[in-house]
Amino acid sequence: MGRLFGTDGVRGVANADLTAELALGLSVAAAHVLMEEPGRSPVQPGRRSGDGRQGTFEDHRPVAVVGRDPRASGEFLESAVVAGLASAGVDVLRVGVLPTPAVAYLTGALGADLGVMLSASHNPMPDNGIKFFARGGHKLADELEDRIESMYRGHASGEPWDRPTGAGVGRVKDYAEGFDNYVAHLVGVLPNRLDGLKVVIDGAHGAAARVSPEAFARAGADVITIGTDPDGLNINDGCGSTHLDKLRAAVVEHGADLGVAHDGDADRCLAVDHEGNEVDGDQILAVLALGMRDAGTLRQNTVVATVMSNLGFKLALEREGIELVRTAVGDRYVLEEMKAQGFALGGEQSGHVIVLDHATTGDGTLTGLMLAARVAATGRSLAGLAGVMERLPQVLINVPDVDKSRVTTSAELSAAVTDAERELGATGRVLLRSSGTEPLVRVMVEAADLEQARAVAGRLADVVKSALG
């Protein structure tokens, strides 16, 4: 049986792969494991502490923050997660529909012992996922996820849980204040207001449908919204950061200064300039990097990005005297490098941007606000600011229904990559990787010429199908 945790929590088709039973069991296991972390009491939820009480944790009861995106399946999965946590002796603050970064922020701000977010991010509506945050609102290391999974599988094989009774069981209450607390935080960290800007926001019918427009409005922007009427079934459906056409049209139609698009859980942000042109995560990072450098907040004059970042991004930073550190794909690896080295800014081409002074994870609303603040502060258009970098042609092909576990071991595929790299020379590169959240292999090719990039990527995709199919 494969590992349950991917690069961003546990995901699958709700009620098929990700069942209520799995959600409940993982929540109980997470409660036990996270309560045992260094600096915490060795007493597990439900075990008796030194004063003889059950369900206590040294001098306080453990507390969890639980949020979700608007997917219909999130309703029953939230109930399962809450039941699992409370049955393990954890008090639950249920914050309702809020973005993933809001749950992370509230976990830290409220001093909670863990956070749980139910979302499958940009995935289609039938999918859902569970993501855990440790104390402080930080994503879990692989080792912690492995321990949670091991404890869950042990229980599934017959090992008993430690269960509190009586007053030891967790209590559950709604925490409606979470919305205002999070929005106030976002607006409060901006370097300047957005007065005079007209901004179109595409909420992807997702978790930021209320949060993002409210934050931009409080910051002074004239806000126009699309994709902000979630019904539980329409999340990411032809809208949001994976479908920019509606946002492009709305920005041009309304004569807006820029447009901001989120995904389902709003941990990412892509943008559109006043002419309707896409501004991707690399360009957003470049704009923010220059602004932070000028403000003296870009620590060590360094930005962290992944191996998927465009070669043009690297060249732009070099021209500006800014260092680039690359990591494996996944915002968690960007974050790990940032925390280890003390860097302030990092992110992915997909729009996951981490501003570590103000967030513990990628925050799409914060990213959009900071991008708009840079436009307002400089008086320049987003197109002019994003022009600091020239995107070299980059072609990405997703190849589904293949054995992604063999992407690094197939001799046929390795030979094809070597031939492609030889053909591209110093002006391009090839990257193949298996998706951590979906059953597919991603083929990425960069080249000085778009047609060459397309041709090479197409050939490699065919080899992936034949070699791994």
Secondary structure, DSSP 8 states (H G I E B T S, - for coil): ---S-BTTBEEEEBTTTB-HHHHHHHHHHHHHHHHTSTTS-S--TTS--TTS-SS-BTTB--EEEEEE-S-THHHHHHHHHHHHHHHTT-EEEEEEE--HHHHHHHHHHTT-SEEEEE--TTS-TTEEEEEEEETTTEE--HHHHHHHHHHHHHHHTT-------GGGS--EEE-TTHHHHHHHHHHHT-SS--TT-EEEEE-TTSTTTTHHHHHHHHTT-EEEEES----SS-TTSS-GGG--HHHHHHHHHHT-SEEEEE-TT-S-EEEEETTS-EE-HHHHHHHHHHHHHHHT-SGGGEEEEETTS-HHHHHHHHHTT-EEEEE-SSHHHHHHHHHHHT-SEEE-TTS-EEETTT-SS--HHHHHHHHHHHHHHH---HHHHHTTS----EEEEEEESS-GGGTTT-HHHHHHHHHHHHHHGGG-EEEEEE-SSSSEEEEEEE-SSHHHHHHHHHHHHHHHHHHH-
